[in-house]
Amino acid sequence: MKKSIAAMFFTAVFLTACGGGDSGETLINETKVINEGQQLSYQIKQPGTYRANITASNHGIIVSWPGSSTCPGSSAETKAYTASCVFPSTGQLVISNPTTLGLGGDEIVTITIVRER
């Protein structure tokens, strides 16, 4: 009995330290600058469920997922965005830095895209 409890404890500690187990394949994990009025696009090349975590530094970004009908993009500028989306075929993730009469700033964005399992 003591060995079973010790084994369960070790497994729980090990999985917690490693991020809780297998949550998917990280496809993108990067920081980029998006100039005012510009956008970044990431191709979704295989059907599946994808999760995006995006943060922006300045005024915010707008996110859309062309090719998926289940993905809630951002309807207004946001500084933090997280969503999971199902793609029945190919598609893309688009991150835009909208222009504000030429007075907006560049955005430094951190982007993580994971294909969930």
N, C-alpha and C positions, 0 to 999 in steps of 0.2 A: 504494500500500500504506500509506504514512504517513497519507493522508487517511482511509482505512478504519479504521485503529487509532485515530486521533484522534476520528473520528465515534463509534465504539463506546465509547470512554472518556467522551466528553461525554454520550452517552445513558445510560450506567451511573451517572454522577455525578448527572445531572439526575433520573433516576427514584429514586435513593436519597434525594436531598434532598426529593423530593415524596412520600415515603412508599411508594415501590416500585410505583407505578402504580395502576390501578383495582382497588380491593378491595371496592367496594360503595358503597351509598348510606347515609350516616349519617342515621337517622331521629330518634334521640334522643341528645343529649349534654348532660347536666345534672346538677346536684347538688341533692339534696332532703333534707329531714329527715323521717324516719318515726318518729312517736311510738310508745312502747311499746304493743304490742297492736294496732297498725294495719298497713295494707298499702297498697302502690301497685299499680296494674294498668295495663298498656299493651296496647292492642288490636293484634292482628296482623290486618290487614284484607285481605291478599292472600296467596295461596299462594306459597311460596318458602322459601329458606333464610335464616335470621336468626342473627346472632351477638350475644351479650350479654356485655359486660364490666362487672362490678359490683364496687365496693369499699365496705366498711362501716367505720365509725370505732370502734365501741365493742365490743359483745359479738358482733355478727354478725347476719346475716339468713338467711332461708330463701327459696329460689327455686323456683318451679314454672312449668311451661309447659302449662296446660290447652289441649287441642286438638291436641297433638302427641304421638305415641307414641315418637318417636325422641330426645326431649330428656331428658338426665339432670339433673333438678333436684337441689337439695341436700337430703339427708336429715337433716342437722343444721345448726346455725348455722355460718355461714362468714363470714369477713371479706373474702375475695376469691373471685370466681366468674367463670368464663369457659366458654362453651359455644356450639356452633353447633347449630341445630335446624331440622328440615324440617317445614313445615306444608303438608299436602295441601289445606287450605282455611283458614278463619279460625281464630283462637285468641287466646291472650293470654300475656303474661309477668306473673307475680305475684311481688312482692317483699314479704315479711312481716317485721316486727319482732316476734317472739313475746314474750309477757309471761312474767315470772318472778315470780309471786305479787305482782305490782304493785311489784317492787323493781328491775326492769330500767330501762335508760336509753333515751333517744332515740338513733336511729342517723342519722348523716349519711352518705348514700350518693351515690356517683358512678355514674351509669348511662350506658352507651353501647350503643345498639342499632343494628346495621348490617344492612341487607338485602344479602346477598351476591349477586354476579353470577356 
